[in-house]
Amino acid sequence: MPYRISWISDIAVVVSPENMEIMKSVIKKYGHKRTTVVEGGTTRHRSIFNGLEIFVENRFISSLLQKPEVVIIHDAVRPFVEEDILFKVVMAAKEHGAAGAIRPLVSTVIASSADGCLDHSLDRAKYRASEMPQAFLFDIIHQAYRQCSDYDLDYGTECLHLALKYSKTTAKLIEGSPDLWKVTYKRDLYAAESLIKDTLSQQVCVITDMKKDAVQVGFLLHETLKNQVKLVKGLSTSFCKNDHHLQNTLLGQCYNFICINDTFSDFKETHQLVEILETINASVLYSIVLISVHIDIFGNASFNTEMQTLVHFAKEVKKKNILLYGLVIHYQKLAALLVV
């Protein structure tokens, strides 16, 4: 998720030494920008320390990255973090120096005695589970890591505690969503896959050209879909390759698109949209579903020829993991023909 957020300037991915080359190849394959791979340490805290050090020393990378005002620390095993919680912890860190997501405890925490019997239990109403993401003013957390002991680096796990202990900074706690859970066991992979598929199926982006009829149809479709799916985005554009608004919208983890044009005479806009999707590698991980809607007000004598052109184009883009469908709306005949 973070690589899709424009206001995050740099991303440091900390991995074990034996996985450095694999991670670099993954980043290159999927075209992730602003991403630097850093060699991790033997423990969680030592790995985080290495990630922070790339902003002040170049012993891990060839050139320094610009030191940020705020740094976010997040676990890769929590893949469903949303931009909303990232923004909240960043803004809280700006004000308080440190901030972290929390969740209610779902089980009571108990302590056992040396002989394996119950010693005592905690009142879970008074406690919270510390989650990720966490955010810090960079100098506060970096100073804490530089001052902490080897014992902290080897056995500690809580970044907020280091900020409190060594930088005298009390973190602001932000209530997080249930989506912050960790992919820890093999069974969690199946749950994660199911959640991803459900999320992808519940997001649609309706894109129209700038002409009146297309915009009107797009608006009506947008209003109708709001009652059917969780998230509907609407955008009117000229389909220019350099349209940064369009590119940012396409980067927003949406895999279902409805492209509305006010003519059936050519497929220029559809071709341009496909080219943009290919440029940003949108279909690398999951299939893109693209429905190309054409409004034919006056009737079209060359309908069969143009349908064949669309079918041929659909076969070509299917090889690139883009599933293209064509929908032609004839105003005069009040009928709609669907071609797959």
Stockholm file with secondary structure:
# STOCKHOLM 1.0

chainA/1-340         MPYRISWISDIAVVVSPENMEIMKSVIKKYGHKRTTVVEGGTTRHRSIFNGLEIFVENRFISSLLQKPEVVIIHDAVRPFVEEDILFKVVMAAKEHGAAGAIRPLVSTVIASSADGCLDHSLDRAKYRASEMPQAFLFDIIHQAYRQCSDYDLDYGTECLHLALKYSKTTAKLIEGSPDLWKVTYKRDLYAAESLIKDTLSQQVCVITDMKKDAVQVGFLLHETLKNQVKLVKGLSTSFCKNDHHLQNTLLGQCYNFICINDTFSDFKETHQLVEILETINASVLYSIVLISVHIDIFGNASFNTEMQTLVHFAKEVKKKNILLYGLVIHYQKLAALLVV
#=GR chainA/1-340 SS CGGGCTTCCCEEEEECGGGHHHHHHHHHHTTCCSEEEEECCSSHHHHHHHHHHTTTCCSSSSSCCCCCSEEEECCTTCTTCCHHHHHHHHHHHHHHSEEEEEEECSSCCEEECTTSSEEEECCGGGCEEEEEEEEEEHHHHHHHHHHSCHHHHHHCCCHHHHHHHHHCCCCEEEECCGGGCCCCSHHHHHHHHHHHHHHHHTEEEEEECSSHHHHHHHHHHHHHHTTTSSEEEEEECCCCTTCHHHHHHHTSSCCEEEEEESCSSCCHHHHHHHHHHHHTTTTSSSCEEEEEEEEESSCCTTHHHHHHHHHHHHHHHHTTTEEEEEEEEETTTTEEEEEC
#=GC SS_cons         CGGGCTTCCCEEEEECGGGHHHHHHHHHHTTCCSEEEEECCSSHHHHHHHHHHTTTCCSSSSSCCCCCSEEEECCTTCTTCCHHHHHHHHHHHHHHSEEEEEEECSSCCEEECTTSSEEEECCGGGCEEEEEEEEEEHHHHHHHHHHSCHHHHHHCCCHHHHHHHHHCCCCEEEECCGGGCCCCSHHHHHHHHHHHHHHHHTEEEEEECSSHHHHHHHHHHHHHHTTTSSEEEEEECCCCTTCHHHHHHHTSSCCEEEEEESCSSCCHHHHHHHHHHHHTTTTSSSCEEEEEEEEESSCCTTHHHHHHHHHHHHHHHHTTTEEEEEEEEETTTTEEEEEC
//
